[in-house]
Amino acid sequence: MVPIQNYTLQDVSGSLVAVLAFSFVLYAPGYLVAYVSDLFGFRRMGFKERSMWAIACSFSVVPILSYLVGRGAGLEGLCWLFGGSALIALLHLWQRSSRTGWSRRDRWLTSLLVCGWIAFVLLMLVDLQVGNKLYFSIVMADQSYRIAFTDAVVRTGIPPTNPLYFADSPAPMRYYYFWYVLCAAVVKLAHVSARQSFIASSIWAGFGLLVTVKLYTTHFFQWGRKQGWIALGLLIVMGADLIPALGNVLLQHSLNGDIHWWSVDPIAAWMDSLLWVPHHVASVLCCLLGFLFLWRTLPTKNQEPISHSSSRWCIVLAAVAFASGFGLSIYVALGFSMMMLVWAVWLAVLRHIERFALWRDVAIISLLSAVLLVPFVNELMGSLKHSVGGQGSGNAAPAMHMFSLSVRRMIDPGLLTGLPMFAAWNRAHPVLLDQGLRLILLLPGLAMELGVYGAVLVLLLLAKRRRQPIPPDPARDTSLFFCVCGLVMVLFISSSVIFNNDFGYRAVMLPQFFLLFLTADVLGSWWIPEKPCVVPATPGKRRLLYSLLVLGLAGSIYGGILLRAWLPLETRRTLDGFSQLPQDAFEIREAFTSLNRVASKDAVVAFRSIDPILDRNNVVVFPSEFYQRMLVMNAGRQILNAEGECATHFGGDPAECTAIQAATVQLYASPAPSAEWAREYCRRFGVQYLAISHRDPDWDTYTGWPVTLPSVAWESGFRILQCAVPAMLKY
């Protein structure tokens, strides 16, 4: 009898190895860049400052560097580059190991913070195995496509092929993010799985956020140690989402999988964003670090002027950082570009003394970034031309433009449009009614999403309007401007390429970042005696902010528990269709693990994709969608078609889609076709293995291909069968 594998231990150990391997990617290269440029006197810094700038420079430089080197030298060449840089950095660190510049107390606090963050991410993302059941994280179900894309980079190089659709031959992906290249390099370096590498990437995105916050406290706001720790502590405080989340518990028959799902267009907390979208967070960090490099070139009265050499390096690093940010998340980079454009106009209105120098530097940075991005933009434009007239997915919107003017849906206006009092308006002017109700519901939605951060923003704006004596601070004024500008942008501009408002989801992290510092500024002025008061600390204001702080901290605790406990709780509701998912998850992983022992990674797998669900009735993800995403995440090789309407929006010829759909429906129909029919299906579409499960119509058949083709993996509710030998494949 084959012993049951413990996938929890496998993923924990593999992810920890990947965390160490990520230091080759997101520490060593930046260390060498900062050392060669002697950035801000890097060679004279202690270990703590050098490490922070090493991580900051790596986040800024490595994404665009990985893409450009990977295109020319391949993933193997990129791994050699990372390995060489890690060796040089390690030798240099060993020679300077005596200079730490780090107090014992800060060492302990930092160690606890790092270890706590690693433990938290592993707890949230690793599948928990209980016997022959895998209780997966709801986050990993969403990460399934990104894991498949990372695996595609490992298998097929840069640019990768679309792993979700196969029409006669592999097709290059139409768009992808540089983060997948970094994760793929870690897969190669550490010999871990794409899943384990992506889990580790969330951990390192958190490290990058911690470093960026610390660098902003020191080099942007010029705060001391105590206020820096206040800013770091606020990263675990969310808005007032706990209030509507508790309403979900009391008023709905099933739980939302995430605390933010009460909102249609949520503003996720930082810990949530790091778990769900580490690549978008990394893009935010690149943009913010690029801005910090630009800011450091400005003369300020409390900061030592930097040398001309450092100033030039700041301009170059800012350009590289913005290019990396664009490749990590197009929407984040475009949102930051809009904010920078408005900021440049604002400086002109204020007649800022350094406005001409800033405009010059921004122009140079923009030009250098554009040059670096030429190959990537050419790829995007080429794929866009090929996709015109193509068939999209059920998530694609019939739009010919990227953005539209629309009020953000914080609270679903559909809760009100169906009321009798709005019936006439709904018939005559449905769009006007919808936008009007969105506007009315915007403020209560923002109050819930922003919580203490929204309260601080209101207090600061009121103090500005009433001309209360606030100590002048260019960093605070700039942060306040970016908060207001960024919130207006994401509240009234939305993306229209797909139905989800991806621009609003991702770009909102930009004003969110500055809101965190404004809140730390106000609280620090209350808690640190030597700091001048930013907002008068009246008893009412203290009660308001402290209550919202406690509510935000409680919301973070509840949100973490919910992410991990959601599936075990849902499996008890037998009518919801989730009860079988843990066993399905285990059997799918077992079966594909067996396939990996005997089959090449170049093989093509086919399974029955689910039909698009049109009437969702406010359900975010259905059990059948979770099941399909488990197949995508565990396949580890090319899939014939992973979506009901064909995943051609990621790349591939849509002309073959109808034929693939029709033949697949016939293959999995009951009664099942013969083995020879299945072999002809595989010859026609270049498939080598067929997967079938208890969810398919022909599972219980006693004749046909499900019982006559040779089995490669056999579980009680899932099987993988071989339908072709390698020589029969078309490529």
Order of alpha helices (4+ residues) and beta strands (2+ residues): alpha-alpha-alpha-alpha-beta-beta-alpha-alpha-alpha-alpha-alpha-alpha-alpha-alpha-alpha-alpha-alpha-beta-alpha-alpha-alpha-alpha-alpha-beta-alpha-alpha-alpha-alpha-beta-alpha-beta-alpha-alpha-beta-alpha-beta-beta
